[in-house]
Amino acid sequence: MNDFNATNLEKLRDIKGIVEVHDSSLENLIALVGLTILGLLAIGFIFYLYKNRRKRRKRFTPKEIALEKLKNINYSDTKEVAYTFSTDGYLWVNELNENEFRDIEKRLMSYKYKKETDELTTELKDRVKKYIEELK
C-alpha cells in the first residue's frame, strides 16, 4: 500500500505551477450597467420623439381654413354669407368654376352694402351650397 501512495505522490509532483486566472466579472458588470443605461436612454429618446410627433399638429393652409369657413356659413345672416363667400370663396376659384363664382358674387353684391338686408332667396342659397359642396 505504501508503494501505491508513493506512486501517487510522484504524480502529484508533476502538477504545473500556479497560473493567474483573469477575473472579468467587474468588467462584465460595468458593460451590463452601461448597456442598460444606453438602452434606457434610447427608449426615452424614442418616447420623446413619439410625444413630440403627436404634439406637432398639421398647419392648415389658407385654402383649407377658407373651405372650413365656407362650410360653416350661417345662412340666416345674409351679410355673413355675402362677405364670407366673396373673401373665402375667391381662394377656390379656378377655370372650371370661375363663371359660377362671378355670377353668385354679383347676386350677393346687393346684400353687402346695405344696412338692412332681406333674407337670401332659396335659389341663391342653393347655388352657394352647391358651389361649396363642389369644392375639394
C-alpha positions in Angstrom: 0.0 0.0 0.0 2.9 2.2 0.7 4.1 1.6 -2.8 0.7 2.8 -4.1 0.9 6.1 -2.1 4.4 6.7 -3.3 3.4 6.5 -6.9 0.5 8.8 -6.3 2.8 11.3 -4.7 5.1 11.1 -7.6 2.2 12.0 -9.9 1.3 14.9 -7.7 4.7 16.4 -8.1 4.1 16.8 -11.8 1.4 19.5 -11.2 2.2 22.7 -13.0 2.8 25.9 -11.3 0.1 28.4 -10.2 -1.5 30.2 -13.2 -3.2 33.6 -12.9 -6.9 33.4 -13.9 -8.3 36.6 -15.3 -11.4 37.6 -13.4 -13.7 39.7 -15.7 -16.8 39.8 -13.6 -16.2 43.5 -12.8 -15.8 44.4 -16.4 -18.9 42.4 -17.3 -20.9 44.3 -14.6 -19.7 47.7 -15.9 -20.6 46.7 -19.5 -24.0 45.4 -18.4 -24.8 48.6 -16.5 -23.6 50.7 -19.4 -25.7 48.8 -21.9 -28.7 49.1 -19.6 -28.3 52.9 -19.2 -27.8 53.2 -23.0 -30.9 51.2 -23.6 -33.0 53.3 -21.2 -31.7 56.5 -22.9 -32.7 55.1 -26.3 -36.2 54.2 -25.1 -36.5 57.6 -23.5 -35.4 59.3 -26.8 -37.9 57.3 -28.8 -40.7 58.1 -26.3 -39.8 61.8 -26.5 -39.9 61.7 -30.3 -43.3 59.9 -30.2 -44.8 62.5 -27.8 -43.5 65.4 -29.9 -44.8 63.9 -33.1 -48.3 63.9 -31.6 -47.9 67.5 -30.4 -47.0 68.8 -33.8 -50.3 69.5 -35.5 -50.7 69.9 -39.1 -50.8 73.5 -40.0 -53.7 74.3 -42.2 -53.2 76.2 -45.4 -55.3 79.4 -46.1 -57.3 77.4 -48.6 -58.2 74.7 -46.0 -59.2 77.4 -43.5 -61.3 79.2 -46.1 -63.0 75.9 -47.0 -63.8 75.3 -43.4 -65.3 78.8 -43.0 -67.3 78.3 -46.2 -68.7 75.0 -44.9 -69.7 76.7 -41.6 -71.6 79.7 -43.1 -74.6 80.8 -41.2 -77.2 81.2 -43.9 -79.6 83.1 -41.7 -77.2 86.1 -41.7 -77.1 87.4 -45.2 -74.2 89.7 -44.7 -72.1 86.9 -43.4 -72.9 84.8 -46.4 -72.1 87.6 -48.8 -68.8 88.6 -47.2 -67.6 85.1 -46.3 -68.4 83.8 -49.8 -66.7 86.6 -51.6 -63.5 86.6 -49.5 -63.0 82.9 -48.8 -64.6 81.5 -52.0 -62.2 83.5 -54.1 -59.4 81.3 -53.0 -61.0 78.3 -54.6 -61.7 79.9 -58.0 -60.3 78.0 -61.0 -61.0 77.7 -64.7 -63.9 75.4 -64.1 -65.9 77.3 -61.6 -64.9 80.9 -62.3 -68.1 81.9 -64.1 -70.3 80.3 -61.4 -68.3 82.2 -58.7 -68.6 85.5 -60.5 -72.3 85.1 -61.1 -73.0 84.2 -57.4 -70.8 87.1 -56.3 -72.7 89.6 -58.5 -76.0 88.4 -57.0 -74.6 88.7 -53.4 -73.3 92.2 -54.1 -76.8 93.6 -53.3 -76.6 92.1 -49.8 -73.2 93.5 -48.9 -73.5 97.3 -48.7 -77.0 97.7 -47.2 -77.6 98.4 -43.6 -80.8 96.3 -43.5 -80.9 93.3 -45.9 -83.6 90.9 -46.9 -83.1 87.2 -46.5 -81.4 85.3 -49.2 -83.5 83.7 -51.8 -83.7 79.9 -51.7 -82.3 79.7 -55.2 -79.2 81.8 -54.2 -78.8 79.7 -51.0 -78.9 76.5 -53.1 -76.4 77.8 -55.6 -74.0 78.9 -52.8 -74.4 75.5 -51.1 -73.8 73.6 -54.4 -70.7 75.7 -55.1 -69.3 74.9 -51.7 -70.1 71.2 -52.0 -68.3 71.0 -55.3 -65.1 72.3 -53.8 -62.5 69.8 -52.8 
